[in-house]
Amino acid sequence: MDSNSKKKQIQSLLDTTPVDTSAEHIKQLKDELLKLRIENAYLKELRRLRLEEEALLKKQRESSTASEETSN
């Protein structure tokens, strides 16, 4: 299936699929969006902390290795 026929198929689905614009559905989507934004922020912070910890451990290993070399 070439790109053009895929686009036509997708457009056909978009044209025929009704969109639920009810207030309840919109509220559900907003709630889900908020949940996903919070989860995303949490995971980014978790990653930042892990990288920070790894950098600190690496720095500690390097300084302990350097002190071992100078004591020999």
N, C-alpha and C positions, 0 to 999 in steps of 0.2 A: 504494500500500500504506500503510495507516494505521499509526500508532505501535503500536497494540495487536497487530495481526497480526505486525508486525516482532518485537515482544517474544516472542510465542508461537513464532515461527519460530526465534529465537535460543535460547529455552529448550528447544525440541525438539532442536536440535543439541547443546546442552550435556548433555541427558539421554541422548542416544544415542552421543555420542562418548566412547570409552574414554580415560581419562587414564593416561598412562604414569607410574607412580610408582616405577619401578625405581631402584635406587641409582645406576646408571650415568646414567640420564636426569636425575636430580636433580643429580648432580655436574656434568653438562654445563650445566644451567640455572644453577647457582651460579657456574660458571666464566664463563659469558656475562654474568651479572649483574655480576660483579667487573670484567670487561673494560669493560662499558658504564659502570660507575661511574668507573673510571679515565679513560676517554675523556671523560666528562662533566666531570670535575674539570680535566682538561688543557685542554679547550675553554673552560671558564669562566676559568681562569687566563690563557689566551691573550687572551681578550676583555678581561680586566681590564688586562693589560699594554698592549694596543693603545689602550684608552681613556685610560690614564695617559699614554702617549706622545703621543696627540693633544692632550691637555690641556696638556702641557708645550710642545709646538710652538706651540699657540695663544697661550700665555702669552709665549713668546719673540717671536712675531710682533707681539703687542700692545706689548711693551716696545720693540722695535726701531722700530715705527711711532711710538710716543710720543717716542722720542729723536730721530727724524728731524724731527718737528714742532717740537720745542723748538730744534733747531739752525737752523731756517730763520728 
